[in-house]
Amino acid sequence: MTDKLLAFDAEHIWHPYSAIGSGLPVFPVVSAQGVRLRLADGRELIDGMASWWCVIHGYNHPRLNQAITDQLGHMAHIMFGGLTHAPAVGLAERLIRLTPEPLQKVFFADSGSVSVEAALKMAIQYWHSRGQGQKQRFLSVRNGYHGDTFGAMSVCDPINGMHSLFNGVLPRQFFVPAPQRPFGQVCNEADLAPLAEILQRHGHEIAAVIIEPVVQGAGGMRFYSADYLVHLRRLCDRHQVLLIFDEIATGFGRTGRLFALEHAAVCPDILCLGKALTGGYLTLAAVLTSTEVSQVIGQGEPGLFMHGPTFMANPLACALANASIDLLLESPWQQRVACIEQGLQQGLAPCCQLAGVREVRVLGAIGVVELEQPVDMRRIQPALVEAGVWVRPFGRLVYLMPPLIMQETDLTFLTQAVCQVLEDYLNAEPGQGYRR
Ligand SMILES: *Cc1c(COP(=O)(O)O)cnc(C)c1O
């Protein structure tokens, strides 16, 4: 049975960032519970990925199961054009309450990438409505990741995002180097000068700056000075450019604050949320804006925000998001994230001793081991599974962002497995892996 399934999969189905026929293994999962994935052959893996930042409460959670079951009894979906429902209103209320006070308006989108598209379009429409239709370009920092659709792709890191491949179709945006000052330190002139320069020279054609606050996720898993955001906010104001924060990865506790913007106490004009929004059950994203942004768009030409996904504010997804947020806020999540942070720091520290490891860094419930060379997925992925953990490295990065409910013993197992696999992996690598 499983063999047939795998054979069909290998021949016909694309996985994220994959080639059909690559021969890279995929592992069939039959169920998931808490922090464990159960494979078809009966093995259980401790999940170090929270299914790409989403599953903050663990899998198969009774409260979330109940929320979706209850909502299913009322309605799975209705169109949002001309209709509304309590789950959407309840969710908007929660998001407005939890985010900085100026963010008062909510647009629901069906995925992170689409929320980024909506945010970019809002910024363009805002300036259009203010008679500045030439402000249609965006400024971003290198090593950013904002999604896979065209607009989102145009503001991703040009190298990681393979801009050369889509040369003719991608809008050309402005980029500055990624901030180099690490998290916890004040920002410096070297980081700010390129920003100031581009905004000075091109502010008249830039609609917004878009950035992931504090943590750059899929573009490099980097943590940078929160202070940078304070200066960025000032520069945007000075040059009449909107500020968009992409908290799709960082939102809902991952960095030790409910939202990463809290590290800097900076409020953007537009905020994108996604990923952990529904606790990892269904796809849903949200764009929050200030009253000013929504009013200006509403008063301009055509007087409407030009976006409206078919599955906008899907009631099942909204009901899950409400339950997930309530569950998070009722839980001692700050304590949990602090424990995970400590566990990751201690547990991953031995990796620093391995030749072939460039750096180990931890922030909140995110632990990163950066290697000197890109990992060979063909070797490392099966080794991690063999060790009983689900970890999905990319490029030079082996990283962990477990469900926020992970207990100490499971976390210890996870970090020990990663350290051991990396040691074996690097030892087998010519010229690497010996103890320094
Ligand atoms: C994952 C991610 C996105 C894209 O979200 P999708 O739901 O995959 O479309 C955008 N921005 C950031 C920061 C992300 O981590």
The ligand as an SDF file (V2000), in Angstrom:
LIG
                    3D

 15 15  0  0  0  0  0  0  0  0999 V2000
    5.9430   31.6680    4.7630 C   0  0  0  0  0  0  0  0  0  0  0  0
    6.1090   33.1180    4.6040 C   0  0  0  0  0  0  0  0  0  0  0  0
    5.4130   33.8220    3.6080 C   0  0  0  0  0  0  0  0  0  0  0  0
    4.5170   33.1470    2.6060 C   0  0  0  0  0  0  0  0  0  0  0  0
    3.4420   32.5260    3.1930 O   0  0  0  0  0  0  0  0  0  0  0  0
    2.6550   31.3470    2.3980 P   0  0  0  0  0  0  0  0  0  0  0  0
    1.5230   31.0260    3.2940 O   0  0  0  0  0  0  0  0  0  0  0  0
    3.6420   30.2310    2.2350 O   0  0  0  0  0  0  0  0  0  0  0  0
    2.2370   31.9190    1.0930 O   0  0  0  0  0  0  0  0  0  0  0  0
    5.5960   35.1860    3.5500 C   0  0  0  0  0  0  0  0  0  0  0  0
    6.4080   35.8310    4.4110 N   0  0  0  0  0  0  0  0  0  0  0  0
    7.0970   35.1870    5.3820 C   0  0  0  0  0  0  0  0  0  0  0  0
    7.9620   35.9490    6.3150 C   0  0  0  0  0  0  0  0  0  0  0  0
    6.9710   33.8060    5.4970 C   0  0  0  0  0  0  0  0  0  0  0  0
    7.6790   33.1490    6.4400 O   0  0  0  0  0  0  0  0  0  0  0  0
  1  2  1  0
  2  3  1  0
  2 14  2  0
  3  4  1  0
  3 10  2  0
  4  5  1  0
  5  6  1  0
  6  7  2  0
  6  8  1  0
  6  9  1  0
 10 11  1  0
 11 12  2  0
 12 13  1  0
 12 14  1  0
 14 15  1  0
M  END
$$$$
